[in-house]
Amino acid sequence: MSEDVKLKSSVGVIGAGIQGISISLCLIKKGFNVTLFDHDDPGKESASYGNAGHFSPYASVPMNRFDILMDVPSMLLSSTGPIALKWNYVPKMIPWFLKFIRNCSKKKMMHTAKYMHQILDLALPAYDELFEGIDMSGLVESKGIIYFWTNKDLKSRELEINIRNELGVKQQLLTPHEIHDLEPYINKIYHGGVLYPSARHARNPRKILIKLFDLFIKKGGHFVKQNVQTISFKSDNLPLIKTDSNSHTFDKAVVACGAFSKKLTDQVGEKIPLDTERGYHVHFKGHDHLLSRPVIFLNKGFGITPMEEGLRVVGTVEFGGLDNPVSRKRILNLVNNAKYLFPELAEHHDEWLGFRPTLPDFLPVIGPSKNYKNLFYSFGHHHLGWTLGAISGKIVARMIAGENTNLNLTPYNSTRFS
Ligand SMILES: Cc1cc2nc3c(=O)[nH]c(=O)nc-3n(C[C@H](O)[C@H](O)[C@H](O)COP(=O)(O)OP(=O)(O)OC[C@H]3O[C@@H](n4cnc5c(N)ncnc54)[C@H](O)[C@@H]3O)c2cc1C
């Protein structure tokens, strides 16, 4: 594509989470005329604000695993376990769950691991590129992430470690003594752990989103703070984005609305089985000095990240859709779990519920729409959407510019659900 054509091409990007902002910034760097839509201010309440802030290039082993599947019923029955269900949502969730079960064979799990690894491996270099020209001092730390566990209920640890070894992921097994040396303030309840030294963490995901957004605006990007109601196509196949008060025509459009993307993809005749794994966080303000890096306590399925806002305690996979209210029990659970690791913690703040966008095979959808060549998707990055922001942005921008990515992108195509 010539520079001339690029300069004339306009792209409408829907959703100003990490996906939409990264895509918009990559596109504007290529010379496109970009308009970003969101009904909220960037980084206000989205998943891209409230996540655990891990940049996790090692995390290619998916949740669609037979051993995890076997544990799901007992986890669901425990009110303090890592998984929960809103019972009124069960009928809606059944088709998703059946597809999830079909994706739990060893072959399907390895397929997901391989193609998550393909993009995870490029995730940090893509961020280094995206952050060029932005003062990120104090906002990203490179101290790795520790997972630890007790001897109870942990049959699946070995499988994960073996697959990561096969994929060439750097990992360092830790004795209890070594965990204590690295993180001396944690209650010594653990029997073993592993350090992923390549991982980084965000000290403030919202500030990072705003820095990326500000650069996009500085480079000439437009932002429309309105809810997108519909996408339709004119006779020349150009996308028409209709908000609550206006209509906008573009040469290309991108849906990057995280867990909310399905409302738009259903309109363009695709039945993509996107649903959400709800997750929560609370903050313990002024206690971030208790940790040097994020930790995850595997038996209880939650993590704590030291951030500017304090210790951010994050966890729970709750199946319950986008409209159910916050579960008080899940918040209480996180608070109690945090106090088990740090008995000195007192009052918590900022109870937050967010929506991981998840497909039943635990691969994202990145690529063109099945029915409209001028429409592109980037959503469904589940537990890893923060990590995968910059690389997805780079891939989508290259696709729209008609450039080669040198990657096998077929596994991320929405047509896999047709
Ligand atoms: C508890 C929790 C912890 C997590 N921890 C991590 C982690 O440590 N590391 C990691 O890599 N990932 C993590 N994730 C996952 C990650 O946060 C998400 O995958 C990622 O933020 C999704 O980004 P997104 O841009 O696709 O969607 P979102 O961040 O949800 O953004 C979508 C945007 O679209 C907007 N929107 C939706 N519909 C419309 C519409 N019709 N019109 C206009 N705007 C619209 C929304 O307002 C929103 O701003 C976590 C998620 C949760 C919930």
The ligand as an SDF file (V2000), in Angstrom:
LIG
                    3D

 53 58  0  0  0  0  0  0  0  0999 V2000
   -9.7680   -9.5280   37.4930 C   0  0  0  0  0  0  0  0  0  0  0  0
   -8.9670   -9.5040   36.2260 C   0  0  0  0  0  0  0  0  0  0  0  0
   -7.5760   -9.6280   36.2700 C   0  0  0  0  0  0  0  0  0  0  0  0
   -6.8370   -9.6380   35.0880 C   0  0  0  0  0  0  0  0  0  0  0  0
   -5.4620   -9.6840   35.1460 N   0  0  0  0  0  0  0  0  0  0  0  0
   -4.7410   -9.6770   34.0110 C   0  0  0  0  0  0  0  0  0  0  0  0
   -3.3180   -9.6480   34.0540 C   0  0  0  0  0  0  0  0  0  0  0  0
   -2.7180   -9.5670   35.1150 O   0  0  0  0  0  0  0  0  0  0  0  0
   -2.6300   -9.7140   32.8730 N   0  0  0  0  0  0  0  0  0  0  0  0
   -3.2670   -9.7660   31.6680 C   0  0  0  0  0  0  0  0  0  0  0  0
   -2.5960   -9.8620   30.6420 O   0  0  0  0  0  0  0  0  0  0  0  0
   -4.6230   -9.7130   31.5860 N   0  0  0  0  0  0  0  0  0  0  0  0
   -5.3670   -9.6710   32.7290 C   0  0  0  0  0  0  0  0  0  0  0  0
   -6.7340   -9.6330   32.6740 N   0  0  0  0  0  0  0  0  0  0  0  0
   -7.3880   -9.6600   31.3660 C   0  0  0  0  0  0  0  0  0  0  0  0
   -7.3730   -8.2960   30.7100 C   0  0  0  0  0  0  0  0  0  0  0  0
   -7.6600   -7.2920   31.6590 O   0  0  0  0  0  0  0  0  0  0  0  0
   -8.4070   -8.2430   29.5860 C   0  0  0  0  0  0  0  0  0  0  0  0
   -8.2560   -9.3560   28.7290 O   0  0  0  0  0  0  0  0  0  0  0  0
   -8.1880   -6.9760   28.7490 C   0  0  0  0  0  0  0  0  0  0  0  0
   -8.1830   -5.8450   29.5740 O   0  0  0  0  0  0  0  0  0  0  0  0
   -9.2710   -6.8500   27.6970 C   0  0  0  0  0  0  0  0  0  0  0  0
   -9.0030   -5.6420   27.0180 O   0  0  0  0  0  0  0  0  0  0  0  0
   -9.9850   -5.1160   25.9040 P   0  0  0  0  0  0  0  0  0  0  0  0
   -9.4350   -3.8490   25.4120 O   0  0  0  0  0  0  0  0  0  0  0  0
  -10.2520   -6.2280   24.9540 O   0  0  0  0  0  0  0  0  0  0  0  0
  -11.3800   -4.8880   26.6890 O   0  0  0  0  0  0  0  0  0  0  0  0
  -11.8050   -3.8430   27.8140 P   0  0  0  0  0  0  0  0  0  0  0  0
  -10.6860   -3.4560   28.6780 O   0  0  0  0  0  0  0  0  0  0  0  0
  -13.0060   -4.4440   28.4680 O   0  0  0  0  0  0  0  0  0  0  0  0
  -12.2180   -2.5670   26.9830 O   0  0  0  0  0  0  0  0  0  0  0  0
  -13.3560   -2.5700   26.1560 C   0  0  0  0  0  0  0  0  0  0  0  0
  -13.8220   -1.1310   26.0040 C   0  0  0  0  0  0  0  0  0  0  0  0
  -14.9090   -1.1110   25.0780 O   0  0  0  0  0  0  0  0  0  0  0  0
  -15.8620   -0.1790   25.5170 C   0  0  0  0  0  0  0  0  0  0  0  0
  -17.1370   -0.5220   24.9080 N   0  0  0  0  0  0  0  0  0  0  0  0
  -17.8120   -1.6890   25.0120 C   0  0  0  0  0  0  0  0  0  0  0  0
  -18.9220   -1.6580   24.2730 N   0  0  0  0  0  0  0  0  0  0  0  0
  -18.9550   -0.4420   23.6740 C   0  0  0  0  0  0  0  0  0  0  0  0
  -19.8690    0.1840   22.7800 C   0  0  0  0  0  0  0  0  0  0  0  0
  -20.9680   -0.4290   22.3120 N   0  0  0  0  0  0  0  0  0  0  0  0
  -19.6120    1.4710   22.3670 N   0  0  0  0  0  0  0  0  0  0  0  0
  -18.5070    2.1280   22.8130 C   0  0  0  0  0  0  0  0  0  0  0  0
  -17.6100    1.5610   23.6570 N   0  0  0  0  0  0  0  0  0  0  0  0
  -17.8370    0.2920   24.0760 C   0  0  0  0  0  0  0  0  0  0  0  0
  -15.8290   -0.2990   27.0340 C   0  0  0  0  0  0  0  0  0  0  0  0
  -16.3210    0.8810   27.6680 O   0  0  0  0  0  0  0  0  0  0  0  0
  -14.3300   -0.5230   27.2870 C   0  0  0  0  0  0  0  0  0  0  0  0
  -13.6600    0.7030   27.5550 O   0  0  0  0  0  0  0  0  0  0  0  0
   -7.5060   -9.5680   33.8510 C   0  0  0  0  0  0  0  0  0  0  0  0
   -8.8850   -9.3950   33.8030 C   0  0  0  0  0  0  0  0  0  0  0  0
   -9.6210   -9.3320   34.9800 C   0  0  0  0  0  0  0  0  0  0  0  0
  -11.1060   -9.1100   34.9250 C   0  0  0  0  0  0  0  0  0  0  0  0
  1  2  1  0
  2  3  1  0
  2 52  2  0
  3  4  2  0
  4  5  1  0
  4 50  1  0
  5  6  2  0
  6  7  1  0
  6 13  1  0
  7  8  2  0
  7  9  1  0
  9 10  1  0
 10 11  2  0
 10 12  1  0
 12 13  2  0
 13 14  1  0
 14 15  1  0
 14 50  1  0
 15 16  1  0
 16 17  1  0
 16 18  1  0
 18 19  1  0
 18 20  1  0
 20 21  1  0
 20 22  1  0
 22 23  1  0
 23 24  1  0
 24 25  2  0
 24 26  1  0
 24 27  1  0
 27 28  1  0
 28 29  2  0
 28 30  1  0
 28 31  1  0
 31 32  1  0
 32 33  1  0
 33 34  1  0
 33 48  1  0
 34 35  1  0
 35 36  1  0
 35 46  1  0
 36 37  1  0
 36 45  1  0
 37 38  2  0
 38 39  1  0
 39 40  1  0
 39 45  2  0
 40 41  1  0
 40 42  2  0
 42 43  1  0
 43 44  2  0
 44 45  1  0
 46 47  1  0
 46 48  1  0
 48 49  1  0
 50 51  2  0
 51 52  1  0
 52 53  1  0
M  END
$$$$
